[in-house]
Amino acid sequence: MIVDTPAEVLDARPGSRLMWPVEAVASILLVFVIGLLLAGVISRYVLSLPIVWIDEAASISFLWLAMLGSAIAIDRNEHLRLTIFLNLIPERGRHFVDALALLVVATVLLALIVPASRYVQEEWYVTSAALNIPMSFRASAIVAGLALMSVIAVGHAIRAATLANLAAAVAVIAALAVVGWLLSPLFLTLGYANIVIFLVGVVAVCLLLGVPIAFCFGVGTIAFIAFSTHVPMIVLVGRIDEGMSSLILLSVPIFVLLGCVLDATGMGKAIVEFMASLLGHVKAGMSYVLLGSMFLVSGISGSKVSDMATVAPALFPEMKRRGHKPKEMIALLATGAAMADTVPPSIVLIVLGSVAGVSIAALFTSGFVIAVVLLLVLAVLARWKASGESMEGVHRAPFSLVWKTLLVSAPALVLPFLIRGAVGGVATATEVSTIAVLYALVIGALFYGGIGAKKFYAMLVETAALSGAILLILGTASAMAWALTQTGFANQLAIYMTDLPGGWFSFMLVTIAVFMVLGCVLEGLPAIVLMAPIMFPIAARLGINDVHYSMVVVTAMNIGLMAPPIGIGFYIACKIGDVSPDEAMSAIWPYLGALLAGLLLIAAVPALSVAYL
C-alpha cells in the first residue's frame, strides 16, 4: 500500500541537493517550536507570567515547518498513497501512470501558486495581535512550500520518466483541462451531480492511479471550483491554510517526534519485557502481552506504526516458538493497533478534536476506556485461539525478574499516565506533548542510553517529513470538505439522515459503514477531516453525545484501516512482521469480527463512552 522509494532513486533524487538546507531549516524550526512551547509552559505554570506572543510565533513557525516538511516528504516519496491497484498494471503501463501521477501533483501545486501569492498579498493588510507584524510573513510559507514542492515533483518526473511518457502525461492533463473548461457552462447547471463528477469521480480515479492522497483531494477540489463554480481560487488557499493551522495541531509533530524517541531509546521495549515477565507463563500469555504492550506503548507514542514496530520484534520469536502461526500473529498485531488508537496520546483524537470542536481531554478520557473494552474483546478471542498453544518449557518468571523489569520499565510506564493526567488537568495537549518529549529525552539519556546527535537530527528530519505529509492532507481535505458543504449537500444529507427509521442507532450503523469504507480507502485522518464537518452536526441533531460519536467514528475507521484487501494498516503490519499479505489475509477476519462486535456494543451503550466524564 505504501510504496518505498527504490534505493537507486533515493541515491539520485533530483531535489536531494536542494533538500539538504531545507531539511536543516525544518529541523531547526521543529526544535524552535518545541522550545517556544516549553517556554510558554514554564512562564505560565511556573512563573505565572504568560508570554502573549508565544502562540503567534509558534503558529508562524508551525506553518513553515508544515510546508517545508511536505516538500521533504515529496523528495523522499513519503506522502501517503494507495498503490494496491497501481501494482496490478503491467510494468510498461505503470511507468506512464507513475509519470502521470507526478505531473498531477505538479499541476495541483502550480495551479495554487498564483492564488497563494494573492493570498499573501491580502494577508499583508492583516496585522498579528501580539507581534504586530503583517500576517503575510506567515502566509508566505504556503507560496514557498508550493514552489519548492513543484520543483521537486517536476524534477522527479523528468528524471524517472521517459520523454514519451512525460509528453503523453502532459497531453492527457492538458486535454482534460481543456475539456473541463469547454464543458464548464454545462457543469454550472448540474448541481449535486458535480459532487459525483469531481469530488468523488476525479478523486477516486487519482487514488487508483497512485496520486498521493493530499493531491487527490487537491485536484478534485480545484477542478470542482474551477469548472463548476464562480468561486475565486484564493478562497481554496485560505481553506487549506485554515485546515493546517489550528493551534491544537501543533501537538502532531511533537507527538510524532515522541514516537521516534520511544523507538530510539528502547523505552517501549522495556515495557514489553515487563509485560512478558508478568504474563508470559499463562495460556495465551504472549497474546495478552502483545495486546497489553500495544495498549501501553500507544499511550507513549501516539502512532500505530511506532507501536507495531516496537512490539512485534520483541514478541514474535517467542510466539513462534510456542506454536503461534505467523498469520495469526499479524492478525493480532494489526487489530491490536486498531484497538490502541484511542489510547492517549492519539494523533487521530487530537485531529478529530480540532476538526469537530470536541474536548481533547474528554476524548482522551473516553478513549482510554473504549480501548479497554476492545482489549477485552480481543483477549477473549486470543484465549480461544490459543487452545492448541504449546506451553512446553514455559515457566513462571521469578519474582526477582519481574521486579527487575518493572524497575527498568517504570520511567517509561509513568509517561502515558503523565500525558493523560496533564491533559485532563491543567495543560493543553500541545503543552503536554512538549513536556512528554522533554521527559522522554531526559529519561532516555539517564536510563536507556540516550540518543546520539546524528540520530537525533535524522529523527527531526523524519518528523518534519511525516508531519508535513499529515498536515498537507488535513489542509486539502479541509478545502474539499468546505467545497462539499457549500453545495448545500450537507443540509440535504442531514434532513435525510434524521428521517431514517430506527432513529439515532440507524444513523450510528450508517456511520460505522461510512467510516469503515473511508478508513480502508483514505486512511484515518483524511476520512475524519473530510466527513466530520458533515456527520457531527447530524449526530448533534439526533441528540448523540459528541464524545460518544467520536469513539464510534474512530473505532470504525480503525477497523476499516486494518481490513484487507485495501486497508493500509494491514499491509504495514504485514511488512513489520515480514509476513505475506496473502497469507495473513485469511487469519484477520475473526479478529476484525471481534472488533466489530465491540464497536456495536460501544455504539449501542453510550455510557461506555461518557458515563465518567
Phi and psi in degrees as a GROMACS rama.xvg file:
@    title "Ramachandran Plot"
@    xaxis  label "Phi"
@    yaxis  label "Psi"
@TYPE xy
-98.5681  120.81  ILE-2
-86.6571  128.149  VAL-3
-82.6694  138.421  ASP-4
-70.6704  127.721  THR-5
-57.3998  147.985  PRO-6
-58.9244  -39.119  ALA-7
-67.2887  -29.8723  GLU-8
-74.3472  -40.7399  VAL-9
-61.4277  -38.4072  LEU-10
-69.1979  -21.0383  ASP-11
-128.05  38.3592  ALA-12
-62.1405  132.991  ARG-13
-62.5245  -28.2878  PRO-14
-100.617  6.83449  GLY-15
-64.7711  -42.5086  SER-16
-64.8999  -39.7821  ARG-17
-63.9621  -30.819  LEU-18
-80.7874  -16.6341  MET-19
-56.5105  -51.779  TRP-20
-67.4317  -32.3961  PRO-21
-64.3442  -43.5759  VAL-22
-62.857  -38.7773  GLU-23
-65.4984  -44.2381  ALA-24
-64.4719  -42.5919  VAL-25
-61.8697  -40.0267  ALA-26
-64.2128  -43.1972  SER-27
-62.999  -41.5264  ILE-28
-62.2533  -40.9649  LEU-29
-62.1313  -46.3751  LEU-30
-63.2514  -39.4819  VAL-31
-63.6991  -43.2468  PHE-32
-62.2879  -44.9897  VAL-33
-62.4223  -42.3615  ILE-34
-61.935  -42.7323  GLY-35
-60.1052  -46.5166  LEU-36
-67.0095  -37.9626  LEU-37
-64.4666  -39.7677  LEU-38
-62.6015  -38.4885  ALA-39
-64.4315  -41.0275  GLY-40
-62.9586  -46.1145  VAL-41
-64.5948  -44.5894  ILE-42
-66.1437  -33.8961  SER-43
-81.3403  -45.737  ARG-44
-99.1461  -22.5754  TYR-45
-99.4263  -48.0573  VAL-46
-94.8109  -11.2894  LEU-47
56.3414  34.5092  SER-48
-131.11  78.5578  LEU-49
-60.6026  136.848  PRO-50
-96.4994  112.456  ILE-51
-71.6155  -23.0909  VAL-52
-88.7317  -5.05783  TRP-53
-63.7722  -44.2168  ILE-54
-60.1075  -40.7099  ASP-55
-66.2895  -44.7367  GLU-56
-63.3327  -40.3701  ALA-57
-65.5152  -38.9553  ALA-58
-64.1725  -42.5192  SER-59
-62.9376  -48.5891  ILE-60
-62.8553  -36.4378  SER-61
-64.177  -43.5767  PHE-62
-65.9613  -39.9316  LEU-63
-62.7267  -41.5156  TRP-64
-61.3781  -43.3879  LEU-65
-62.9296  -44.5011  ALA-66
-71.5722  -41.6186  MET-67
-66.6909  -38.4296  LEU-68
-62.4557  -38.6706  GLY-69
-61.5236  -39.242  SER-70
-65.8661  -41.6084  ALA-71
-61.6911  -40.482  ILE-72
-63.7  -37.2219  ALA-73
-66.1086  -43.4186  ILE-74
-62.3059  -33.9378  ASP-75
-94.1282  0.966706  ARG-76
59.4781  42.9112  ASN-77
-109.197  7.41059  GLU-78
-73.1573  137.344  HIS-79
-68.168  132.438  LEU-80
-150.335  160.447  ARG-81
-94.8717  123.67  LEU-82
-123.611  0.914795  THR-83
-62.2855  -36.4139  ILE-84
-82.2819  -32.896  PHE-85
-60.2295  -37.1926  LEU-86
-70.8742  -12.0537  ASN-87
-83.7897  -13.0367  LEU-88
-78.8142  138.218  ILE-89
-55.2675  152.075  PRO-90
-56.0484  -41.9157  GLU-91
-63.3117  -44.1439  ARG-92
-69.4092  -28.9491  GLY-93
-66.5227  -34.7851  ARG-94
-62.6088  -40.7005  HIS-95
-65.6308  -42.6102  PHE-96
-64.9483  -38.4857  VAL-97
-60.6239  -44.4609  ASP-98
-63.9663  -41.0673  ALA-99
-62.8999  -42.3193  LEU-100
-62.7512  -43.252  ALA-101
-63.9814  -38.2738  LEU-102
-74.3963  -28.7153  LEU-103
-63.342  -42.99  VAL-104
-58.5554  -48.0975  VAL-105
-62.4677  -38.4834  ALA-106
-61.8546  -44.4226  THR-107
-59.4967  -46.1035  VAL-108
-65.1403  -44.9502  LEU-109
-67.5537  -34.0182  LEU-110
-66.4432  -24.7258  ALA-111
-94.5919  -14.7044  LEU-112
-64.3748  -46.1094  ILE-113
-64.8848  -50.9425  VAL-114
-62.3362  -30.9869  PRO-115
-66.7363  -37.2146  ALA-116
-64.3093  -39.9717  SER-117
-65.8105  -36.2298  ARG-118
-62.6822  -39.5491  TYR-119
-63.5517  -41.9063  VAL-120
-62.047  -41.8725  GLN-121
-63.112  -38.0302  GLU-122
-70.7846  -16.1608  GLU-123
-61.6371  -28.4765  TRP-124
-87.8258  0.254647  TYR-125
-107.221  126.201  VAL-126
-107.671  136.623  THR-127
-67.6557  147.923  SER-128
-71.0365  -39.3215  ALA-129
-96.1564  -48.25  ALA-130
-79.6602  -19.5706  LEU-131
58.2909  44.9096  ASN-132
-123.856  155.727  ILE-133
-61.7237  139.973  PRO-134
-70.9566  -6.1632  MET-135
-67.417  -24.504  SER-136
-60.4325  -35.2079  PHE-137
-78.0375  -48.7562  ARG-138
-66.2897  -24.7644  ALA-139
-63.7053  -17.1898  SER-140
-60.4211  -33.6563  ALA-141
-65.8468  -46.0638  ILE-142
-64.0229  -46.1177  VAL-143
-60.9194  -43.5711  ALA-144
-65.784  -43.2582  GLY-145
-61.9972  -44.1453  LEU-146
-63.7636  -44.6163  ALA-147
-64.4926  -43.7496  LEU-148
-63.4438  -39.3516  MET-149
-65.8387  -39.2562  SER-150
-61.8235  -44.2457  VAL-151
-66.3349  -43.9438  ILE-152
-63.1847  -44.7426  ALA-153
-64.7358  -40.4739  VAL-154
-61.7576  -43.4546  GLY-155
-61.0353  -42.8621  HIS-156
-63.3574  -44.728  ALA-157
-64.3661  -40.0102  ILE-158
-76.1902  -35.9108  ARG-159
-90.0333  -22.867  ALA-160
-109.831  154.125  ALA-161
-75.7121  161.948  THR-162
-61.1509  -38.0611  LEU-163
-64.5276  -43.8233  ALA-164
-66.0637  -40.0844  ASN-165
-62.8291  -45.4758  LEU-166
-62.8145  -41.3924  ALA-167
-66.3071  -40.3475  ALA-168
-65.441  -42.2789  ALA-169
-62.0063  -41.8389  VAL-170
-63.5067  -40.8707  ALA-171
-63.8524  -46.7749  VAL-172
-64.864  -43.9921  ILE-173
-63.0128  -41.7389  ALA-174
-64.1562  -43.0419  ALA-175
-64.9812  -37.7531  LEU-176
-64.5155  -42.4286  ALA-177
-65.4814  -43.3181  VAL-178
-61.1984  -43.5091  VAL-179
-60.8026  -42.8419  GLY-180
-66.3332  -41.7027  TRP-181
-66.225  -34.4904  LEU-182
-91.0297  1.16025  LEU-183
-57.7575  -36.4825  SER-184
-59.8947  -36.3419  PRO-185
-68.6202  -44.6673  LEU-186
-59.3336  -34.1708  PHE-187
-62.5225  -19.1882  LEU-188
-100.68  -3.30998  THR-189
-87.6637  -14.6046  LEU-190
63.51  -129.29  GLY-191
-64.5635  -18.523  TYR-192
-61.4673  -27.4216  ALA-193
-64.2957  -28.1514  ASN-194
-62.5845  -45.0732  ILE-195
-66.0798  -40.1727  VAL-196
-69.2311  -50.2453  ILE-197
-98.0818  -53.0124  PHE-198
-79.5968  -14.2505  LEU-199
-112.069  -56.8344  VAL-200
-63.7454  -55.3044  GLY-201
-61.9107  -43.1531  VAL-202
-62.8602  -43.4656  VAL-203
-63.8453  -43.5141  ALA-204
-61.4847  -44.3022  VAL-205
-63.9414  -39.3943  CYS-206
-58.3406  -45.6268  LEU-207
-64.8982  -29.6701  LEU-208
-81.1179  -3.7395  LEU-209
86.0534  15.4613  GLY-210
-68.1499  134.643  VAL-211
-52.461  143.916  PRO-212
-56.3185  -41.8764  ILE-213
-57.0131  -39.7102  ALA-214
-82.6608  -22.5339  PHE-215
-61.9231  -47.4807  CYS-216
-62.6619  -39.5517  PHE-217
-63.8549  -48.4085  GLY-218
-68.3304  -37.802  VAL-219
-63.1606  -43.0212  GLY-220
-71.3411  -40.7161  THR-221
-60.9198  -46.6446  ILE-222
-62.9063  -41.013  ALA-223
-61.0351  -47.3292  PHE-224
-70.5303  -41.9278  ILE-225
-70.2981  -37.5499  ALA-226
-103.7  -17.2157  PHE-227
-125.366  4.5809  SER-228
-140.682  173.722  THR-229
-108.06  16.1284  HIS-230
-73.238  130.568  VAL-231
-67.977  147.232  PRO-232
-67.7271  -20.1658  MET-233
-62.2826  -27.6002  ILE-234
-64.9759  -38.3348  VAL-235
-62.0586  -42.2951  LEU-236
-61.1595  -41.4404  VAL-237
-61.6789  -38.1016  GLY-238
-70.6732  -36.6071  ARG-239
-63.1421  -45.1446  ILE-240
-57.9927  -46.8136  ASP-241
-62.5884  -39.5471  GLU-242
-67.5847  -24.076  GLY-243
-97.658  -6.62727  MET-244
-112.371  3.5843  SER-245
-61.3881  136.314  SER-246
-61.125  -28.8244  LEU-247
-59.9765  -33.9136  ILE-248
-71.4018  -9.48327  LEU-249
-57.8453  -27.1328  LEU-250
-75.04  -16.569  SER-251
-61.348  -56.8119  VAL-252
-63.6049  -28.759  PRO-253
-73.4927  -38.9051  ILE-254
-70.4983  -31.2327  PHE-255
-62.2755  -44.945  VAL-256
-62.0336  -38.0826  LEU-257
-60.163  -40.4696  LEU-258
-61.784  -39.3206  GLY-259
-64.6903  -41.6447  CYS-260
-62.8894  -41.1498  VAL-261
-57.1171  -46.6634  LEU-262
-64.0787  -44.0221  ASP-263
-71.4662  -33.8471  ALA-264
-87.4287  -18.5914  THR-265
82.406  16.1592  GLY-266
-63.8843  -39.412  MET-267
-64.8429  -39.7399  GLY-268
-62.6279  -36.3066  LYS-269
-63.3629  -39.2444  ALA-270
-65.3238  -42.5703  ILE-271
-61.5419  -42.7202  VAL-272
-65.1869  -37.0495  GLU-273
-65.3026  -45.4197  PHE-274
-61.6084  -38.8336  MET-275
-66.3314  -39.73  ALA-276
-67.9373  -27.2175  SER-277
-83.095  -39.3243  LEU-278
-120.955  -3.96329  LEU-279
-64.965  -18.0056  GLY-280
-88.5597  -11.0671  HIS-281
-91.4398  162.826  VAL-282
-59.7697  132.734  LYS-283
63.618  16.613  ALA-284
-58.6697  -42.7529  GLY-285
-68.9386  -30.0832  MET-286
-66.7945  -41.3217  SER-287
-63.1034  -39.5344  TYR-288
-62.9085  -43.6114  VAL-289
-59.8122  -48.53  LEU-290
-65.3383  -43.9495  LEU-291
-65.1618  -38.2397  GLY-292
-66.3636  -42.1541  SER-293
-58.8012  -40.6454  MET-294
-62.699  -48.3435  PHE-295
-75.6014  -41.8803  LEU-296
-65.8073  -36.7719  VAL-297
-59.3132  -33.1746  SER-298
-68.0253  -9.80844  GLY-299
-102.779  -48.0197  ILE-300
-88.66  -35.1057  SER-301
71.7448  11.7533  GLY-302
-131.903  126.808  SER-303
-62.7003  -42.5473  LYS-304
-63.0728  -45.1841  VAL-305
-61.5333  -41.4537  SER-306
-58.1375  -52.0715  ASP-307
-65.9155  -38.8674  MET-308
-68.5487  -25.8023  ALA-309
-80.3055  -43.1395  THR-310
-82.45  -44.4688  VAL-311
-58.393  -51.4091  ALA-312
-62.349  -27.9617  PRO-313
-77.7893  -27.968  ALA-314
-110.774  -29.2068  LEU-315
-60.8406  -40.8912  PHE-316
-58.502  -45.2173  PRO-317
-67.9509  -36.685  GLU-318
-64.2478  -39.1285  MET-319
-63.94  -40.9248  LYS-320
-61.7084  -31.0768  ARG-321
-85.8472  3.16837  ARG-322
98.8831  4.86497  GLY-323
-68.7211  134.703  HIS-324
-77.3926  140.715  LYS-325
-53.7524  -39.2878  PRO-326
-66.2539  -33.5215  LYS-327
-69.6357  -36.9338  GLU-328
-66.0744  -40.569  MET-329
-64.727  -41.7808  ILE-330
-60.9046  -43.2536  ALA-331
-68.7461  -38.6078  LEU-332
-62.924  -47.4879  LEU-333
-64.6499  -47.266  ALA-334
-72.6738  -28.8759  THR-335
-63.7726  -38.3635  GLY-336
-65.946  -38.4214  ALA-337
-64.056  -41.1714  ALA-338
-61.2337  -42.5661  MET-339
-80.4723  -4.14912  ALA-340
-73.166  -9.12422  ASP-341
-96.5354  -2.57942  THR-342
-76.2967  127.032  VAL-343
-67.1833  143.577  PRO-344
-92.7214  107.052  PRO-345
-92.687  121.712  SER-346
-62.0351  -35.0246  ILE-347
-61.0646  -43.9917  VAL-348
-66.2982  -36.3577  LEU-349
-63.5656  -45.7654  ILE-350
-64.934  -42.9783  VAL-351
-61.4992  -42.8923  LEU-352
-60.984  -38.2539  GLY-353
-67.8178  -44.9777  SER-354
-73.9632  -42.4627  VAL-355
-95.9463  -3.84308  ALA-356
69.5594  35.7111  GLY-357
-102.286  144.088  VAL-358
-58.8793  125.109  SER-359
-64.5325  -41.2056  ILE-360
-60.749  -42.3462  ALA-361
-66.2042  -39.5946  ALA-362
-64.1632  -40.8649  LEU-363
-64.4001  -43.2389  PHE-364
-64.0552  -49.0888  THR-365
-66.1542  -40.5565  SER-366
-60.7659  -35.3819  GLY-367
-61.9378  -45.3  PHE-368
-70.509  -41.5304  VAL-369
-61.6535  -38.9015  ILE-370
-63.0861  -35.5959  ALA-371
-63.4707  -41.1549  VAL-372
-59.8583  -47.8623  VAL-373
-67.9958  -35.3567  LEU-374
-59.6015  -44.1225  LEU-375
-65.3903  -39.6517  LEU-376
-61.7892  -45.8176  VAL-377
-68.2335  -35.0663  LEU-378
-65.1695  -39.1546  ALA-379
-61.6708  -45.5243  VAL-380
-64.7025  -41.4478  LEU-381
-62.0331  -38.4863  ALA-382
-64.5146  -41.0247  ARG-383
-66.1233  -39.5575  TRP-384
-68.6743  -24.2746  LYS-385
-90.1375  15.6696  ALA-386
-59.6379  -29.3634  SER-387
-100.612  15.0597  GLY-388
-67.7079  136.093  GLU-389
-83.327  121.858  SER-390
-106.912  15.5962  MET-391
-63.3332  128.51  GLU-392
78.3007  3.90678  GLY-393
-91.0533  127.185  VAL-394
-128.421  155.324  HIS-395
-64.1021  133.99  ARG-396
-65.7589  138.604  ALA-397
-63.0065  153.241  PRO-398
-57.386  -35.0409  PHE-399
-61.6053  -37.2905  SER-400
-71.6226  -42.0423  LEU-401
-59.8746  -44.4536  VAL-402
-64.4317  -40.9292  TRP-403
-63.7303  -47.1937  LYS-404
-66.7366  -31.754  THR-405
-64.1499  -44.84  LEU-406
-62.726  -39.907  LEU-407
-67.7397  -38.4886  VAL-408
-87.8269  -12.4016  SER-409
-54.3222  -46.4915  ALA-410
-59.3565  -35.1278  PRO-411
-74.0958  -37.9008  ALA-412
-64.9941  -26.644  LEU-413
-67.6905  -32.0637  VAL-414
-60.0952  -46.5482  LEU-415
-58.8885  -37.6908  PRO-416
-75.0705  -31.0225  PHE-417
-62.7902  -45.7576  LEU-418
-63.4603  -50.0718  ILE-419
-63.4915  -44.1402  ARG-420
-66.9149  -39.0706  GLY-421
-71.177  -40.6066  ALA-422
-66.2485  -37.8227  VAL-423
-79.3961  -8.29114  GLY-424
-108.159  -95.7457  GLY-425
-103.062  -20.7791  VAL-426
-114.561  162.13  ALA-427
-85.4553  167.157  THR-428
-61.1305  -36.4602  ALA-429
-66.276  -45.1016  THR-430
-63.9179  -41.6784  GLU-431
-64.6608  -37.2585  VAL-432
-60.7554  -38.9559  SER-433
-68.767  -40.2234  THR-434
-62.6604  -41.4948  ILE-435
-64.0977  -41.4643  ALA-436
-63.3711  -45.8471  VAL-437
-60.9898  -44.4197  LEU-438
-59.8289  -46.5324  TYR-439
-64.1107  -39.9601  ALA-440
-66.0104  -43.9143  LEU-441
-67.4873  -48.4877  VAL-442
-64.8696  -38.9789  ILE-443
-61.2207  -40.3203  GLY-444
-68.8578  -36.8578  ALA-445
-79.7795  -38.1862  LEU-446
-116.524  -22.1264  PHE-447
-124.47  14.599  TYR-448
99.4621  -13.9371  GLY-449
73.4986  -175.046  GLY-450
-131.761  130.366  ILE-451
-69.6162  160.444  GLY-452
-62.0607  -42.0118  ALA-453
-64.8067  -43.3863  LYS-454
-64.5086  -40.5816  LYS-455
-66.1141  -38.9818  PHE-456
-63.1774  -42.6509  TYR-457
-61.6899  -37.0296  ALA-458
-65.4743  -39.067  MET-459
-63.3402  -43.8761  LEU-460
-64.8763  -44.3612  VAL-461
-62.8434  -39.6758  GLU-462
-62.6297  -42.9929  THR-463
-61.5514  -43.4278  ALA-464
-64.9939  -48.3909  ALA-465
-65.8045  -41.0115  LEU-466
-65.3519  -41.4048  SER-467
-61.8277  -41.5357  GLY-468
-62.8556  -43.3927  ALA-469
-64.1688  -46.5464  ILE-470
-70.8174  -33.0831  LEU-471
-66.9542  -37.1737  LEU-472
-60.1795  -44.5935  ILE-473
-61.7838  -39.1182  LEU-474
-65.9119  -49.7381  GLY-475
-71.7532  -33.5132  THR-476
-66.4191  -37.0166  ALA-477
-63.658  -41.1187  SER-478
-64.1773  -41.554  ALA-479
-66.9451  -40.9237  MET-480
-62.336  -39.5176  ALA-481
-63.6658  -44.6307  TRP-482
-60.4713  -38.7094  ALA-483
-66.318  -42.4861  LEU-484
-70.3827  -30.323  THR-485
-68.5207  -17.9319  GLN-486
-76.2763  -13.9202  THR-487
87.6778  -0.696349  GLY-488
-62.0484  -37.9988  PHE-489
-61.4172  -40.1273  ALA-490
-65.8164  -41.4911  ASN-491
-64.9783  -39.5934  GLN-492
-64.3677  -39.5329  LEU-493
-62.278  -42.0332  ALA-494
-63.1374  -42.3036  ILE-495
-65.7655  -44.9129  TYR-496
-65.7548  -39.0731  MET-497
-69.6217  -17.3729  THR-498
-97.457  7.49078  ASP-499
-63.7862  137.897  LEU-500
-65.1597  139.691  PRO-501
97.988  -6.5905  GLY-502
65.8691  -140.038  GLY-503
-65.6417  -32.191  TRP-504
-72.6412  -33.5927  PHE-505
-61.3671  -40.0982  SER-506
-63.6292  -37.6754  PHE-507
-61.4518  -42.209  MET-508
-64.4154  -39.8363  LEU-509
-63.0789  -42.8123  VAL-510
-58.4877  -45.4363  THR-511
-59.8046  -45.7707  ILE-512
-63.2781  -45.4271  ALA-513
-62.4159  -48.4687  VAL-514
-76.8518  -25.0197  PHE-515
-66.5872  -43.2226  MET-516
-65.7398  -46.7824  VAL-517
-66.6185  -33.5837  LEU-518
-62.6858  -36.5378  GLY-519
-63.215  -48.8068  CYS-520
-86.5097  -43.0968  VAL-521
-104.746  -7.80919  LEU-522
71.2259  173.462  GLU-523
-69.4098  -56.6894  GLY-524
-62.6744  -45.2378  LEU-525
-59.5733  -39.8892  PRO-526
-61.7796  -41.6441  ALA-527
-66.9019  -48.4047  ILE-528
-63.7229  -36.8022  VAL-529
-71.7268  -43.686  LEU-530
-100.281  -22.92  MET-531
-57.7459  -43.7343  ALA-532
-62.2482  -21.667  PRO-533
-90.6328  -45.0802  ILE-534
-82.0602  -35.7401  MET-535
-65.3154  -40.5493  PHE-536
-61.667  -34.7618  PRO-537
-66.1359  -43.7299  ILE-538
-59.1224  -40.4155  ALA-539
-63.6739  -39.2106  ALA-540
-61.8069  -32.4199  ARG-541
-88.0315  3.41904  LEU-542
80.2042  19.4489  GLY-543
-85.7391  128.935  ILE-544
-60.6692  137.245  ASN-545
-66.5161  -32.5679  ASP-546
-71.1358  -43.6299  VAL-547
-57.6874  -46.8159  HIS-548
-64.0107  -37.407  TYR-549
-60.7976  -41.2272  SER-550
-64.8422  -39.1254  MET-551
-65.7046  -44.527  VAL-552
-60.6452  -50.4706  VAL-553
-66.3543  -41.5305  VAL-554
-66.3737  -44.0008  THR-555
-60.9896  -42.4502  ALA-556
-62.8623  -40.1779  MET-557
-69.2132  -34.5218  ASN-558
-63.2543  -44.4952  ILE-559
-62.4664  -37.884  GLY-560
-60.9431  -31.2141  LEU-561
-99.0416  3.89952  MET-562
-91.6991  118.598  ALA-563
-71.4389  161.669  PRO-564
-90.924  4.01306  PRO-565
-109.01  -33.1357  ILE-566
-51.6191  120.344  GLY-567
-67.6361  -33.8846  ILE-568
-63.2754  -34.2255  GLY-569
-60.2579  -43.1464  PHE-570
-71.2136  -33.8582  TYR-571
-63.4964  -43.3789  ILE-572
-61.6045  -42.4804  ALA-573
-62.7814  -39.6535  CYS-574
-66.8858  -43.6084  LYS-575
-64.7727  -39.9937  ILE-576
-86.6781  -1.16906  GLY-577
54.3747  49.5297  ASP-578
-125.92  140.175  VAL-579
-62.8345  132.223  SER-580
-57.1136  -35.7623  PRO-581
-62.2003  -36.8689  ASP-582
-72.622  -41.4447  GLU-583
-77.1666  -22.0703  ALA-584
-59.9578  -37.6561  MET-585
-71.5776  -21.3842  SER-586
-91.1722  -19.0161  ALA-587
-82.3971  -19.3308  ILE-588
-62.0389  -42.5076  TRP-589
-60.3091  -35.915  PRO-590
-70.1823  -40.7158  TYR-591
-64.4087  -36.5127  LEU-592
-62.5564  -38.8741  GLY-593
-64.6049  -43.059  ALA-594
-61.9473  -40.4932  LEU-595
-64.1628  -39.4097  LEU-596
-61.9999  -42.9624  ALA-597
-62.8783  -38.9012  GLY-598
-64.0801  -43.4742  LEU-599
-61.9283  -36.6991  LEU-600
-64.9833  -43.606  LEU-601
-62.3204  -41.5696  ILE-602
-66.7419  -38.0044  ALA-603
-80.3289  -22.3277  ALA-604
-120.237  89.617  VAL-605
-57.7425  -28.3582  PRO-606
-59.5682  -28.6752  ALA-607
-60.8298  -29.2228  LEU-608
-96.5269  -28.2781  SER-609
-128.487  -5.22291  VAL-610
-63.399  -26.5678  ALA-611
-107.331  8.08452  TYR-612
